[in-house]
Amino acid sequence: MYLHLQNIIYGFAFVLIFISSALAEEHSASDEVFLLTIFSEKDEILRKYSCEQLEALSATKFKTSTIWTDGIHSFTGVSLLDLAKELGVENGSFIAKAINDYSVRIPVSDATRNGPIIAYKKDGEKMSVRNKGPLWIIYPYDNNAKYQSEVIYSRSIWQLDSLKVTQ
């Protein structure tokens, strides 16, 4: 009797494992992880971007030092100009918000050729939350003295998770 009951329990456990495994596989296949959400001024979601979707946009890469890191690093990401064009934003500002709720207003006028990017890679590697990722707004600080100011440093928001478009 004990052996029969044990076989039923093992069989039941096997079925549960099989079902949970199948559900987990289905769940992970259909879920997309979004790193960046773009909101309208009225807090409506305009667009969501996964890492793959950001990487599919035109990539910009430059090397620069930062006040938060040692040495010169290579950053790869989407230029703020390209993102603004894709969203049809020509004026106003972006309110950038980080996962810790830090936010800063970035004028669309900052979105220029050879300007800031929303970096998703540092030195060719994706950035973890622990290392200021997965998204970090980086200006080419070494390329232009105007990018070496407290105002610009305050706009260099790391752990970025959303942008709100304001007019």
N, C-alpha and C positions, 0 to 999 in steps of 0.2 A: 504494500500500500504506500509506504513511504517513498519507494523508488518510483512508483507510478506518479505520485504527486510531484516529485522532483522533476520528472520528465515534462509534465504539463507546465510547470513553472519555467523551465528552460525553454520550452517551445514558445510560451507566451513572451518571454524576454526577447527571444530571437525575432518574433514578429514585431514587437515594439521597436527594436533597434532598426529593423529593415524599414518600417514605416517612417520613423523619425529621420533616418538617413535619406530616404526618398524626398521627404518634405523639405529637409534642409537643402538638398541639392536643387530642388525646384525654387525654393525661396531665394537662394543666392544667385541663381541664374537670372531671375526676373528683377532683382533689386539692383539699381545703379546707385553708386555713391556719388553724390554731388558735393563738390568742394566750394563752389561759388554760386550764390544766388543773387540775381539782380532784381531789385525792387523799384517800382514806380514811386513817385512822390506820395501816392495814396496807399502805399504799402502793398500793392498788388504785385504778384510775382510776374516779372517780365520774361525771365529766362533763368535756367539752371544749367550749370556746366559741371560735367564730370572731369576728371583729370584727362581722360582720353579726348573729350571734346575740346578742352583748352589746348591740348597738344596738337589737335587737328587744325587749329587756327594758325595763321602765319607766325612763326617763331622769331623772336628777336633775342640776340645773345650779345652780351658785352662783359668786359672785365672791369672791375672796380674794387677799390677798398671801401670799407664801411667803418663807421665809428663803433660798431658792435662786434666786429670780427677782426682777427689778426691777418694781415697780409692782403694780397689781391686775390679775388675770387672771380670765377666765371659764373654769370647768372643767365639763365634761359627762361623765357616766358613770353607772354602775349603783351605787346606794347599797349599802353593805355589808349593811344591814338587808334590802333586797329580795333580795339574793343569798342571805343566810342563810335567809330564808323559803323561797325556791325550793328550796334544798338540804335543808330540814327541820332546820336546825341552830338549836338554841335555847340551848345552853350550851357551855362549853369554850372552845376558841380555834382560831384559824387560824394556821398557820405559813406566812407569806408568803415566797416565794423569788423572787429576781431572776435575770436571765440571767447575772449574774456570780457567782452562788451566795450573795450576801448574803441572809440570812434573818432574820426577826424574828417574834416571837409577838405576835399581836393578839387580845386577848380578845374573845369574841363580844359581851360587854357593851358594847364600843365601837360595835357595830352598832345605832345608835339613829336615831330620826327626827331629821333635821337633823344627822346625823353624817357620817362619812367616805364617800367614793365611790371606786370604781375608775374613774378618769378615763381616757377614750379620746380626748378632745378638749380642747385648750387654745385658747381664743379662737376656737372654731368649727372648728379644723383638727385633723386627726389628728396625733398626736405621733410623731416618728421616734425611733429608739433614741438617736440623738445628742442629742435634746432631751428625755430622760427618759421616752420612750415605749417601746413603744406603749401601755403601761398604767402608771398611777401612782396609788397610793393617796393621796388628798388629803383632808385634814380642812378644815372651814371655819374656819380659824385666826382670822380676823377677827371671827367671830360669837360666839366663846366663849373667854374667857380660859383655861379649862382645856385648850384645844387648843394653847396657847402654852407648851409645856414640852419638855424634852429627851426625855422618854419618848415623847410623841406625835410629835415630829419623827423619832425613830428608827423609828417605825411607818410613816412616810410613804415607803414603799419605791417607788422608780421602777424601770422596766424589769421590772416584775412579770411572771412567767410561770407561777407556780403557787401554789396554796393547798392546804395539807394541813389537813383537819378533825381536830382532836384533842378528846378529852373530858377 
